[in-house]
Amino acid sequence: MNIVLWILQVLLAAVFLGAGVTKVLEPKHKLQPMMGWVESVADHHVTLLGTVEILGAAGLVLPWKTGVASVLTPLAAVGLAVVMAGAVVVHTRRKEPWYPQIVLLILCLIVAIFRF
């Protein structure tokens, strides 16, 4: 089970790191074609969300790997699940597909439950 959880943690970290870096580095007008929801939020909110995703990605892997404050790994997974719950709400309201966000939310919860 430990190997499966490590695979999940690394995959989730890669997804959230990629999404977070994109939101932090790209200007809002370049994100618009890929992420239509950015039109309805302020620039600094997009950057803040990207920063949270980057920190969450680090939290999924680093504490458990180093053994320092390992409780931060399941807490990071819970935090990212909350972010994905918000994403489901946003995409549902915009009548956009929300299935990828549900999958990420469930995977984050699996990591959280089994790492607590």
C-alpha distances in whole Angstrom, upper triangle without the diagonal:
4,5,5,6,9,10,11,12,14,15,16,18,20,21,22,24,26,27,28,30,32,33,34,36,37,40,40,43,40,37,39,39,35,35,38,37,38,41,41,40,41,40,39,37,35,35,34,31,30,30,28,25,26,25,22,20,21,20,16,16,19,18,15,16,19,18,21,21,17,18,19,16,15,19,19,17,19,22,21,21,24,25,24,26,29,29,28,31,33,32,33,37,37,37,34,31,28,25,24,24,22,19,19,19,17,14,15,15,11,11,13,12,9,11,14
4,5,5,6,9,10,10,12,14,15,16,18,20,21,22,24,26,26,28,30,31,32,34,36,39,39,41,39,36,39,39,35,34,37,36,37,41,40,39,40,39,37,35,34,33,32,29,28,28,26,23,23,22,20,18,18,17,14,13,15,15,11,12,15,14,18,18,14,16,17,14,14,17,17,16,18,21,20,20,24,25,24,26,29,28,29,32,33,33,34,37,38,37,35,32,29,26,24,24,23,20,19,20,18,14,15,15,12,10,13,13,9,9,13
4,5,5,6,9,10,11,12,14,15,17,18,20,21,22,24,25,27,29,30,31,32,34,37,38,40,38,35,37,37,33,33,36,35,36,40,40,39,40,39,37,35,33,33,32,29,28,28,26,23,23,23,20,18,18,18,14,13,16,16,13,13,16,16,19,20,16,18,19,15,16,19,19,17,20,22,21,21,25,25,24,26,29,28,29,32,33,32,34,37,37,37,34,31,28,26,23,23,23,20,18,20,18,14,16,17,13,12,15,15,12,12,16
4,5,5,6,9,10,11,12,14,15,17,18,20,21,23,24,26,27,29,30,31,33,36,36,38,36,33,35,35,31,30,33,33,34,37,38,36,38,37,36,33,32,31,30,27,26,27,25,22,22,22,19,17,18,17,14,13,17,17,14,15,18,18,21,21,17,18,19,15,15,18,18,15,18,20,19,18,22,23,21,23,26,25,25,29,30,29,30,34,34,33,31,27,25,22,20,20,19,16,15,17,15,11,13,14,10,10,13,13,11,12,15
4,5,5,6,9,10,10,12,14,15,16,18,20,21,22,24,26,27,28,30,31,34,34,37,34,31,34,34,30,29,32,31,32,36,35,34,35,34,33,31,29,29,27,25,24,24,21,19,19,19,16,14,15,14,10,10,14,14,11,12,16,15,18,18,14,15,15,11,11,15,14,12,15,17,16,16,19,20,19,21,24,23,24,27,28,28,29,32,33,32,30,27,24,22,19,19,18,15,14,15,13,10,10,11,8,6,10,10,8,8,12
4,5,5,6,8,10,10,12,14,15,16,18,20,20,22,24,25,26,28,30,33,33,36,33,31,33,33,29,29,32,31,32,36,36,34,35,34,32,30,29,28,27,24,23,23,21,18,18,18,15,13,13,13,9,8,11,12,9,9,13,14,16,17,13,15,15,11,12,16,14,13,16,18,16,17,21,21,20,23,25,24,25,28,29,29,31,34,34,34,31,28,25,23,20,20,20,17,15,17,16,12,12,14,11,9,12,13,11,10,14
4,5,5,6,8,10,11,12,14,15,17,18,20,21,23,24,25,27,28,32,32,34,31,29,31,31,27,27,30,30,30,34,35,33,34,33,32,30,28,27,27,24,22,23,21,18,18,18,16,13,14,15,11,10,14,15,13,13,16,17,20,20,17,18,18,14,15,18,16,14,17,19,17,17,21,21,19,22,25,23,24,27,28,27,29,32,32,32,29,26,23,21,18,19,19,15,14,16,15,11,12,14,12,10,14,15,13,13,17
4,6,5,6,8,10,11,12,14,15,16,18,20,21,22,24,26,27,30,30,32,30,27,29,29,25,24,28,27,28,31,32,30,32,31,30,27,25,25,24,21,20,21,19,16,16,17,14,12,13,13,9,10,14,15,13,14,17,18,20,20,16,17,16,12,12,15,13,11,14,16,13,14,17,17,16,18,21,20,20,24,25,24,26,29,29,28,26,23,20,18,15,15,15,12,10,12,11,7,8,11,9,7,11,13,11,11,15
4,6,5,6,9,10,10,12,14,15,16,18,20,21,22,24,25,28,28,31,29,26,28,29,25,24,28,27,27,31,31,29,30,29,28,25,24,23,22,19,18,18,16,13,13,13,11,8,10,10,6,6,10,11,10,11,14,15,16,16,13,14,13,9,10,13,10,9,12,14,12,13,16,16,15,18,20,20,21,24,25,24,26,29,29,29,27,24,21,20,17,16,16,14,11,13,12,9,8,11,10,7,10,12,11,10,14
4,6,5,6,9,10,10,12,14,15,16,18,20,21,22,24,27,28,30,27,25,28,28,24,24,27,27,27,31,31,29,30,29,27,26,24,23,22,20,18,18,17,14,13,14,12,8,10,11,8,7,10,13,11,11,14,16,18,18,15,17,15,12,13,16,13,12,16,16,14,15,19,18,17,20,22,21,22,26,26,25,28,30,30,30,27,25,22,21,17,17,18,15,13,15,15,12,11,14,13,11,14,16,15,14,17
4,5,5,6,9,10,11,12,14,15,17,19,20,21,22,26,26,28,25,23,25,25,21,21,25,24,25,28,29,28,29,27,27,25,22,22,22,19,17,18,17,13,13,15,13,10,12,13,10,10,14,16,15,15,18,20,21,21,18,19,17,14,15,17,14,12,16,16,13,14,18,17,15,19,21,19,20,23,24,22,25,28,27,27,24,21,19,17,14,14,15,12,10,13,13,10,11,14,13,11,14,17,16,16,19
4,5,5,6,8,10,11,12,14,15,16,18,20,21,24,24,26,24,21,23,24,20,19,22,22,22,26,26,25,26,25,24,22,20,19,19,16,14,15,14,10,11,12,9,7,10,11,8,9,13,15,14,15,18,19,20,20,17,17,15,12,13,14,11,9,12,13,10,11,14,13,12,15,17,16,17,20,20,20,22,25,25,25,22,19,17,16,12,12,13,11,8,10,11,8,8,11,11,10,12,15,15,14,17
4,5,5,6,8,10,10,12,14,15,16,18,19,23,23,26,23,21,23,24,20,20,23,22,22,26,26,25,25,24,23,21,19,18,17,15,13,13,12,9,8,10,8,4,7,8,6,7,10,13,13,13,16,17,18,18,16,16,14,11,13,14,10,10,13,13,10,13,15,14,14,17,18,17,19,22,22,22,24,27,26,27,24,22,20,19,15,14,16,14,11,13,14,11,10,14,14,11,13,17,16,15,18
4,6,5,6,9,10,10,12,14,15,16,18,21,22,24,21,19,22,22,18,18,22,22,22,25,26,25,25,23,23,21,19,18,18,16,13,14,14,10,9,12,11,7,9,12,10,10,13,16,16,15,18,20,21,21,19,20,17,15,16,17,14,13,17,16,13,15,18,16,15,19,20,18,20,23,22,22,25,27,26,27,23,21,20,19,15,15,17,15,12,15,16,13,13,17,17,14,17,20,20,18,21
4,6,5,6,8,10,11,12,14,16,16,20,20,22,19,16,19,19,15,15,19,18,19,22,23,22,23,21,21,19,17,16,17,14,12,13,13,9,10,12,11,8,11,13,11,13,15,18,18,18,21,23,23,23,21,21,19,16,17,17,14,13,16,15,11,13,16,13,12,16,17,14,16,20,19,18,21,23,22,23,20,18,16,15,11,11,14,12,9,12,14,12,12,15,16,15,17,20,20,19,22
4,5,5,6,8,10,10,12,14,15,18,18,21,19,16,18,19,16,15,18,17,17,21,21,19,20,19,18,16,14,13,13,10,9,10,9,5,6,9,7,6,9,11,10,12,14,16,17,18,20,22,22,21,19,19,16,14,15,15,11,11,13,12,9,11,13,11,10,14,15,13,15,18,17,17,20,22,22,23,20,18,16,16,13,11,14,13,10,12,14,12,11,15,16,14,15,19,20,18,21
4,6,5,6,8,10,10,12,14,17,18,20,18,16,19,20,17,16,20,19,18,22,23,21,21,19,18,17,14,13,13,11,8,9,10,6,5,8,8,6,8,11,10,11,13,16,17,17,19,21,21,21,19,20,17,15,17,17,13,13,16,14,11,15,16,14,14,18,18,16,19,21,20,20,24,25,24,26,23,21,20,20,16,15,18,17,13,15,18,15,14,18,19,17,18,21,22,20,22
4,5,5,6,9,10,11,12,15,16,18,15,13,17,17,14,14,18,18,17,20,22,20,21,18,18,17,14,13,15,12,9,11,12,9,8,12,12,9,12,15,14,15,17,19,20,20,22,25,25,24,23,24,20,18,20,20,16,16,19,17,14,17,18,15,15,19,19,16,19,21,20,19,23,25,23,24,21,20,19,19,15,15,18,17,14,16,19,17,16,20,21,19,21,24,24,23,25
4,6,5,6,9,10,11,13,13,16,14,11,14,14,11,11,14,14,13,17,18,17,17,15,16,14,11,11,12,10,7,10,10,7,8,12,11,10,13,15,15,16,18,21,22,22,24,26,26,25,24,24,21,19,20,19,16,16,17,15,12,15,16,12,12,16,15,13,16,18,16,16,19,21,20,21,18,17,16,16,13,12,16,15,12,15,18,16,15,19,20,19,20,24,24,24,25
4,5,5,6,9,10,13,13,16,14,12,15,17,14,13,16,15,13,17,18,16,16,14,13,12,9,8,9,7,4,6,7,5,5,9,9,9,11,13,14,15,17,19,21,21,23,25,24,23,22,22,19,18,19,18,14,15,17,14,12,15,15,12,13,16,15,14,17,19,17,18,21,22,21,23,20,20,18,19,16,14,18,18,14,16,19,18,16,19,21,19,20,24,25,23,25
4,5,5,6,8,11,13,16,13,12,15,17,14,14,17,17,15,18,20,18,17,14,14,14,11,9,11,10,6,8,10,8,7,10,12,11,12,15,16,17,18,20,22,22,23,26,25,25,24,25,21,20,22,21,17,18,20,17,15,18,19,16,17,20,19,17,20,22,20,21,24,25,24,26,23,22,21,22,19,18,21,21,17,19,22,21,19,23,24,22,23,27,27,26,27
4,6,5,6,9,10,12,10,8,12,13,11,11,14,14,12,16,18,16,16,13,14,13,10,9,12,11,7,10,12,10,10,14,15,13,16,18,19,20,21,24,25,25,27,29,28,28,27,28,24,23,24,23,20,20,22,19,17,19,20,16,17,20,19,16,19,21,19,19,22,23,21,23,20,20,20,21,17,17,21,20,18,20,23,21,20,24,25,24,25,28,29,28,30
4,6,6,8,8,11,10,7,11,13,11,10,13,12,10,13,15,12,12,10,10,10,6,6,9,7,5,8,10,9,10,13,14,14,16,18,19,21,22,24,26,26,28,30,29,28,27,27,23,22,24,22,19,19,21,18,15,18,18,14,15,18,16,14,18,19,16,17,21,21,19,22,19,19,19,20,18,16,20,20,18,19,22,22,20,23,25,24,25,28,29,28,29
4,6,8,9,13,12,10,14,16,14,13,16,15,12,15,17,14,13,10,9,10,7,5,8,8,5,7,10,10,9,12,14,14,15,18,19,20,21,23,25,26,26,29,27,27,27,27,23,22,24,22,19,20,22,18,17,20,19,16,18,21,18,17,21,22,19,20,24,24,23,25,23,23,22,24,21,19,23,23,20,21,25,24,22,25,27,25,26,29,30,29,30
4,7,9,12,10,10,14,15,14,14,17,17,14,17,19,16,15,11,12,13,10,8,11,12,9,10,14,13,12,15,17,16,17,20,21,22,23,25,28,27,28,31,29,29,29,29,26,25,27,26,22,23,25,22,20,23,23,19,21,24,22,20,23,25,22,22,26,26,25,27,24,25,24,26,23,22,25,25,22,24,27,26,24,28,30,28,28,32,33,31,33
4,6,8,6,7,10,12,11,12,14,15,12,14,16,15,14,10,12,13,10,9,13,13,10,13,16,15,14,18,19,19,20,23,24,25,26,28,30,30,31,34,33,32,32,32,28,28,29,28,24,25,26,23,21,24,24,20,21,24,21,19,23,24,21,21,24,24,22,25,22,23,23,25,22,21,25,25,23,24,28,27,25,29,31,29,30,34,35,33,35
4,6,6,7,9,12,12,12,13,14,10,12,14,13,11,8,10,12,9,9,13,14,12,14,17,17,17,20,21,21,23,25,26,28,29,31,33,33,34,36,35,35,34,34,31,30,31,30,26,27,28,25,23,25,25,21,22,24,22,20,23,24,20,21,24,24,21,24,22,23,24,26,24,23,26,27,25,26,30,29,28,31,33,32,32,36,37,36,37
4,5,5,6,10,10,9,10,10,7,8,11,10,9,6,10,10,8,9,12,13,12,15,17,17,18,20,21,22,24,26,27,29,30,32,34,34,35,37,36,35,35,34,31,30,31,29,26,26,27,24,22,24,23,19,20,22,19,17,20,21,17,18,21,20,18,21,19,21,21,24,22,21,24,26,23,25,28,28,27,30,32,31,32,35,37,35,37
4,5,5,8,10,10,10,11,9,8,12,12,12,10,13,14,11,13,16,16,15,18,20,20,21,24,25,25,27,29,30,32,33,35,37,37,39,41,39,39,38,38,34,33,34,32,29,30,30,27,25,27,26,22,23,25,22,20,22,22,19,19,22,21,18,21,19,21,22,25,23,23,26,27,26,27,30,30,29,32,35,34,34,38,39,38,40
4,6,7,8,9,10,12,10,11,14,14,14,12,15,15,12,13,17,16,15,18,20,19,19,23,24,23,25,28,28,30,31,33,35,35,37,39,38,37,37,37,33,32,33,32,28,28,29,27,24,26,26,22,22,25,22,19,22,23,20,19,23,22,19,22,19,21,22,24,22,21,25,26,24,26,29,29,28,31,33,32,33,37,38,37,39
4,6,6,6,8,9,7,9,12,12,13,11,13,13,10,11,14,13,12,15,17,16,17,20,21,20,23,25,25,27,29,31,32,33,34,36,36,35,34,34,30,29,30,28,25,25,26,23,21,22,22,18,18,21,19,16,18,19,16,16,19,19,16,19,16,17,18,20,18,18,21,22,20,22,26,25,25,28,30,29,30,33,34,34,35
4,6,5,5,7,6,7,10,11,12,11,15,14,11,14,16,15,15,18,20,18,20,23,23,23,26,28,28,30,32,34,35,36,38,39,39,38,37,36,33,31,32,30,27,27,28,25,22,24,23,19,19,21,19,16,18,18,15,14,18,17,14,16,14,16,17,20,18,18,22,23,22,23,26,27,26,29,31,31,32,35,36,36,37
4,6,6,10,9,10,13,15,16,15,18,18,14,17,20,18,17,21,22,20,22,25,25,24,27,29,29,31,33,35,36,37,39,41,40,39,38,38,34,33,33,32,29,28,29,27,24,25,25,21,20,22,20,17,19,20,16,15,18,18,15,16,13,15,17,19,18,18,22,23,22,24,27,27,27,30,31,31,33,35,37,37,38
4,6,9,9,11,14,15,16,15,18,17,13,15,18,16,15,18,19,17,19,22,22,21,24,26,25,27,29,32,33,33,35,37,37,36,35,34,31,29,30,29,26,25,26,24,20,22,22,18,17,20,18,14,16,18,15,13,16,17,14,15,12,13,14,16,14,15,19,19,18,20,23,23,23,26,28,28,29,32,33,33,35
4,5,6,8,11,11,13,13,15,14,10,13,15,13,13,16,17,15,17,21,20,20,23,25,24,26,29,31,32,32,34,36,36,34,33,32,29,28,28,27,24,23,23,21,18,19,19,15,14,17,15,11,13,15,11,10,14,14,11,13,10,12,13,15,13,13,17,18,17,18,22,22,22,24,26,26,27,30,32,31,33
4,5,6,8,10,13,13,16,14,12,15,17,15,15,19,19,18,21,23,23,23,26,28,27,30,32,34,35,36,38,39,39,37,36,35,32,30,30,29,26,25,25,23,21,21,20,17,16,18,15,12,14,14,11,10,13,12,9,11,9,12,13,16,15,15,18,20,19,20,23,24,24,26,29,29,30,32,34,34,35
4,5,6,7,11,12,14,11,10,13,15,12,14,17,17,16,19,22,21,22,25,26,26,29,30,32,33,35,36,38,37,35,34,33,30,28,28,26,24,23,23,20,18,19,17,14,14,15,12,10,12,11,8,8,11,10,8,11,10,12,12,16,15,14,17,19,18,19,22,23,22,24,27,27,27,30,32,32,33
4,5,5,8,8,11,9,7,10,12,11,12,15,16,16,18,20,20,21,24,25,26,28,30,31,33,34,36,37,36,34,34,32,29,28,28,27,24,24,24,21,19,20,18,15,15,17,14,12,14,14,11,11,15,14,11,15,13,15,16,19,18,16,19,21,20,20,24,25,23,26,29,28,28,31,33,33,34
4,6,8,9,12,11,10,13,15,14,15,18,19,19,22,24,24,25,28,29,29,32,33,35,37,38,39,41,39,38,37,36,33,32,32,30,27,27,27,24,22,23,22,18,19,20,16,14,17,16,12,13,16,14,11,15,14,17,18,21,20,19,22,24,23,24,27,28,27,29,32,32,32,35,37,36,37
4,7,10,12,10,10,14,15,14,16,19,19,19,22,24,24,25,28,28,29,32,33,35,36,38,39,40,39,37,37,35,32,31,31,29,26,26,26,23,21,22,20,17,18,18,14,13,15,14,10,12,14,12,10,14,14,17,17,21,21,19,21,24,23,23,26,27,26,28,31,31,31,33,36,36,36
4,7,8,6,7,10,11,11,13,15,16,17,19,21,21,23,25,26,27,30,31,32,34,35,36,37,36,34,34,32,29,29,29,26,24,24,24,20,19,20,18,15,16,17,13,13,16,14,11,13,16,14,13,17,16,19,18,22,21,19,22,24,22,22,26,27,25,27,30,30,29,32,34,34,34
4,6,5,7,9,10,11,13,15,16,17,19,20,21,23,25,26,27,30,31,32,34,35,36,37,36,34,34,33,29,29,30,27,25,26,25,21,21,22,20,17,19,20,16,16,19,18,15,17,20,18,17,20,20,22,22,25,24,21,24,27,24,24,28,29,27,29,32,31,30,33,36,35,35
4,5,5,6,9,10,11,13,14,16,17,19,20,21,23,24,26,28,29,30,33,34,34,36,34,33,33,32,28,29,29,27,24,25,25,22,20,23,21,17,19,21,18,17,20,20,16,18,22,20,19,22,21,23,22,25,24,22,25,27,24,24,28,28,26,29,32,31,30,34,36,34,35
4,5,5,6,9,10,10,12,14,15,16,18,20,21,22,24,26,27,28,30,32,32,33,31,30,30,29,26,26,27,24,22,23,23,19,19,21,19,16,19,20,17,17,21,20,17,20,23,21,21,24,23,25,23,26,24,22,25,27,24,24,28,28,25,28,31,29,28,32,34,32,33
4,5,5,6,8,10,10,12,14,15,16,18,20,21,22,25,25,27,29,30,31,32,30,28,29,27,24,24,25,22,19,21,20,17,16,18,16,13,15,17,13,13,17,16,14,16,19,18,18,21,20,22,20,23,21,19,22,24,21,20,24,25,22,24,28,27,26,29,31,30,30
4,5,5,6,9,10,11,12,14,15,17,19,20,21,23,24,26,28,29,30,32,30,29,28,27,24,24,24,22,19,20,20,17,15,17,16,12,14,16,13,12,16,16,13,15,18,18,17,20,18,20,18,21,19,17,20,22,19,19,23,23,21,24,26,25,25,28,30,29,30
4,5,5,6,9,10,11,12,14,15,17,18,20,22,22,24,26,27,28,30,28,27,27,26,22,23,24,21,18,20,20,17,16,18,17,14,16,18,16,15,19,19,17,18,22,22,21,24,22,23,21,24,21,19,22,23,20,21,24,24,22,24,27,26,25,29,30,29,29
4,5,5,6,9,10,11,12,14,15,16,18,21,21,22,25,26,26,28,26,24,24,23,20,20,21,18,16,18,18,14,13,16,15,12,15,17,14,14,18,18,16,18,21,21,21,24,22,23,21,23,21,18,21,23,19,19,23,23,20,22,25,24,23,26,28,26,27
4,5,5,6,9,10,10,12,14,15,16,19,20,21,23,25,26,27,25,24,23,22,19,19,19,17,14,15,15,12,10,13,12,8,11,13,11,11,15,15,13,15,18,19,18,21,19,20,18,20,17,15,18,19,16,16,19,19,17,19,22,21,20,24,26,24,25
4,5,5,6,9,10,11,13,14,15,17,18,20,22,23,24,26,24,23,23,22,19,18,19,18,14,15,16,13,11,15,14,11,13,16,14,13,16,18,16,17,20,21,20,23,20,20,19,20,17,15,19,19,16,17,20,19,17,20,22,21,21,24,26,24,25
4,5,5,6,8,10,11,12,14,16,16,18,20,21,22,23,22,21,21,20,17,17,18,16,13,15,16,13,12,15,15,12,14,17,16,15,19,20,19,20,23,24,23,26,24,24,22,23,20,18,21,21,18,18,21,20,18,20,23,21,20,24,25,23,24
4,5,5,6,9,10,10,12,15,15,16,18,20,21,22,20,19,19,18,14,14,15,13,10,12,12,9,8,12,11,9,12,14,13,13,17,18,17,19,22,22,22,25,23,22,20,21,19,16,18,19,15,15,18,18,15,17,20,18,17,21,22,20,21
4,5,5,6,9,10,10,13,14,16,17,19,20,21,20,19,18,18,14,13,14,13,10,11,12,9,7,11,11,8,10,13,13,12,15,17,16,17,20,22,22,23,21,20,18,19,16,13,16,16,12,13,16,15,12,15,18,16,16,19,21,19,20
4,5,5,6,9,10,11,12,14,16,17,18,20,19,18,18,18,14,13,15,14,11,12,14,12,10,14,15,12,14,17,17,16,19,21,20,21,24,25,25,27,24,23,21,22,18,17,19,19,15,16,19,17,15,18,20,17,17,21,22,20,21
4,5,5,6,9,10,10,12,14,15,16,17,16,15,15,15,11,11,13,12,8,11,13,10,10,13,14,12,15,17,17,17,20,22,21,23,26,27,27,29,26,26,23,23,20,18,20,20,16,16,19,17,14,17,19,16,16,20,20,18,19
4,5,5,6,9,10,11,13,14,16,17,16,14,13,13,9,9,10,9,5,7,9,7,6,10,11,10,12,15,15,15,18,20,20,21,23,25,25,27,24,23,20,21,18,15,17,17,13,13,15,14,11,13,15,13,12,16,17,15,16
4,5,5,7,9,11,12,13,15,16,16,15,14,14,11,9,11,11,8,9,12,10,8,12,14,12,13,17,17,17,19,21,21,22,25,26,26,28,25,23,21,20,17,15,17,16,13,14,16,13,11,14,15,12,13,17,17,15,17
4,5,6,6,8,10,11,12,14,13,13,12,13,10,9,12,12,8,10,13,12,11,15,16,15,17,20,20,20,23,25,25,25,28,30,30,31,28,27,24,24,21,19,21,20,16,17,19,16,14,16,17,14,14,18,18,15,17
4,5,6,6,8,10,11,12,11,10,9,10,6,5,8,8,5,8,11,10,10,13,14,14,16,18,19,20,22,24,24,25,28,29,30,31,29,27,24,24,21,19,20,19,16,16,17,15,12,14,15,12,11,15,15,12,14
4,6,7,7,9,11,12,13,12,10,10,8,5,7,8,6,6,10,10,9,12,14,14,15,18,19,19,21,23,24,24,27,29,29,30,28,26,23,22,19,17,18,17,13,14,15,12,9,12,12,9,9,13,13,10,12
4,6,6,6,9,10,11,12,9,11,9,7,10,12,9,10,14,14,13,15,18,18,18,21,23,22,24,27,27,28,30,32,32,33,30,28,26,25,21,20,21,19,16,17,18,14,12,15,15,11,12,15,14,11,14
4,6,5,6,8,8,9,8,11,9,8,11,12,11,12,16,15,15,18,20,20,21,24,25,25,27,29,30,30,33,35,35,36,33,31,29,28,25,23,24,23,19,20,21,18,16,18,18,14,15,18,17,13,15
4,6,5,6,5,6,5,8,6,6,10,10,10,12,14,15,15,18,20,20,21,24,25,26,28,30,30,31,33,35,36,37,35,33,30,29,26,24,25,24,20,20,21,18,16,17,17,13,13,16,15,11,13
4,6,5,7,8,5,8,8,6,9,11,11,12,15,16,16,18,20,21,22,24,26,26,28,30,31,32,34,36,37,37,35,33,30,28,26,24,24,23,20,20,20,17,15,16,15,11,12,14,12,9,11
4,6,8,10,8,11,11,9,13,15,14,15,18,19,18,21,23,23,24,27,28,28,30,33,33,33,36,38,38,39,36,34,31,30,27,26,26,24,21,22,22,19,17,19,18,14,15,17,15,12,15
4,5,8,8,12,11,11,14,16,15,17,20,20,20,23,25,25,26,29,30,30,32,35,35,36,38,40,41,42,39,37,34,33,30,29,29,27,24,25,25,22,20,21,21,17,17,20,18,14,16
4,6,5,9,10,10,13,14,15,16,19,20,20,22,24,25,26,28,30,31,32,35,36,36,38,40,41,42,40,38,35,33,31,29,29,28,25,25,25,22,20,21,20,16,16,18,16,12,14
4,5,9,9,10,13,14,14,16,18,19,20,22,24,24,26,28,29,30,32,34,35,36,38,40,41,42,40,38,35,34,31,29,30,29,25,25,26,23,20,21,21,18,17,19,18,14,15
4,5,6,8,11,11,12,14,16,16,18,20,21,22,24,26,27,28,30,32,33,34,36,37,39,40,38,36,33,32,30,28,28,27,24,23,24,22,19,19,19,16,15,17,16,12,12
4,5,6,8,9,10,12,14,15,16,18,20,21,22,24,26,27,28,30,31,32,34,36,37,38,36,34,31,30,27,25,25,24,21,21,21,18,16,16,16,13,12,14,13,9,9
4,5,6,6,9,10,11,13,15,16,17,19,20,22,23,25,26,28,29,31,32,34,35,36,34,33,29,29,26,24,24,23,20,19,19,17,14,14,15,12,10,12,12,8,7
4,6,5,6,9,10,10,12,14,15,16,18,20,21,22,24,26,27,28,30,32,33,34,32,31,27,27,24,22,22,22,18,17,18,17,13,14,15,12,10,13,13,10,9
4,5,5,6,9,10,11,12,14,15,17,18,20,21,23,25,26,27,28,30,31,32,30,28,25,24,22,20,20,19,16,15,16,13,10,11,12,8,7,11,11,7,8
4,5,5,6,9,10,10,12,14,15,16,19,20,21,23,24,25,27,29,30,31,29,27,24,23,21,18,18,17,14,13,13,12,9,8,9,7,4,7,8,6,6
4,5,5,6,9,10,11,12,14,15,17,18,20,21,23,24,26,27,29,30,28,27,23,23,21,18,18,18,15,13,14,14,10,10,12,10,7,10,12,9,8
4,5,5,6,8,10,11,12,14,15,16,18,20,21,22,24,26,27,28,26,25,21,21,19,16,17,17,13,12,14,12,9,10,12,10,8,12,13,11,11
4,5,5,6,9,10,10,12,14,15,16,19,20,21,22,24,25,26,24,22,19,18,16,14,14,13,10,9,10,9,5,7,9,6,5,9,11,9,10
4,5,5,6,9,10,10,13,14,15,17,19,20,21,23,24,25,24,22,19,18,17,14,14,14,11,9,10,10,7,6,9,9,6,9,12,11,10
4,5,5,6,9,10,11,13,14,16,17,19,20,22,23,24,23,22,18,19,17,14,14,15,12,10,12,12,9,10,13,12,9,13,15,14,14
4,5,5,6,9,10,10,12,14,15,16,18,20,21,22,20,19,15,16,14,11,12,12,9,7,10,10,7,9,12,11,10,13,15,14,15
4,5,5,6,9,10,10,12,14,15,16,18,20,21,19,17,14,14,12,9,9,10,7,5,7,8,6,6,10,10,9,12,14,14,15
4,5,5,6,9,10,11,13,14,15,17,19,20,19,18,14,15,14,11,11,13,11,8,11,12,9,10,13,13,12,14,17,17,17
4,5,5,6,9,10,11,12,14,16,17,18,17,16,13,14,13,9,11,13,10,8,12,13,10,12,15,15,14,17,19,19,19
4,5,5,6,9,10,10,12,14,15,16,14,13,10,11,9,6,7,9,7,5,9,10,9,11,14,14,14,16,19,19,20
4,5,5,6,9,10,11,13,14,15,14,14,10,11,11,8,8,11,9,7,10,12,11,11,14,16,15,16,19,20,20
4,5,5,6,9,10,11,12,14,14,14,11,13,13,9,10,13,12,10,13,15,14,14,18,19,18,20,23,23,23
4,5,5,6,8,10,11,12,11,10,8,10,10,7,9,12,10,9,13,15,14,15,18,19,19,21,23,24,24
4,6,5,6,9,10,10,9,9,5,8,9,6,7,10,10,9,12,14,14,15,18,19,19,20,23,24,25
4,6,5,6,9,10,10,11,8,11,13,10,10,14,14,12,15,18,17,17,20,22,21,23,26,26,26
4,6,5,6,9,9,10,9,12,13,10,12,15,15,14,17,19,18,19,23,24,23,25,28,28,29
4,5,5,6,5,6,6,9,10,9,11,14,14,14,16,18,18,20,22,24,24,26,28,29,29
4,5,5,6,7,6,10,12,11,11,15,15,15,17,20,20,20,23,25,25,26,29,30,30
4,5,8,10,10,14,15,14,15,18,19,18,20,23,22,23,26,28,27,29,31,32,33
4,5,9,10,13,15,14,15,18,19,19,21,23,23,25,27,29,29,30,33,34,34
4,7,9,12,14,14,15,17,19,19,21,23,24,24,27,29,29,30,33,34,35
4,6,9,11,11,13,15,16,17,19,21,21,23,25,26,27,29,31,32,33
4,6,8,9,10,12,13,14,16,18,19,20,22,24,25,26,28,29,31
4,6,5,7,9,10,11,13,15,16,17,19,20,21,23,25,26,27
4,5,5,6,9,10,11,12,14,15,17,19,20,21,23,24,26
4,5,5,6,9,10,11,12,14,15,17,18,20,21,23,24
4,5,5,6,9,10,10,12,14,15,16,18,20,21,22
4,5,5,6,9,10,11,12,14,15,16,18,20,21
4,5,5,6,9,10,11,13,14,15,17,18,20
4,5,5,6,9,10,11,12,14,16,16,18
4,6,5,6,9,10,10,12,14,15,16
4,5,5,6,9,10,10,12,14,15
4,5,5,6,9,10,11,12,14
4,5,5,6,9,10,11,12
4,5,5,6,8,10,11
4,5,5,6,8,10
4,6,5,6,8
4,6,5,6
4,6,6
4,6
4
